[in-house]
């Protein structure tokens, strides 16, 4: 095989490997975006639970102040 043909074959192989890596990178970025969305959703739910907990603590404090006043 001539040197030029060998270089072209190697170049084509490198391009295939590069394309494969780019597909894998895109897949990982998509998974990362999904995880970030899920994380944001969980954080939002956590904030809501904290608000509900604060409301319950306030009601408990009101109850305790009525009981011990």
Long-range contacts (C-beta under 8 A, 24 or more apart in sequence): none
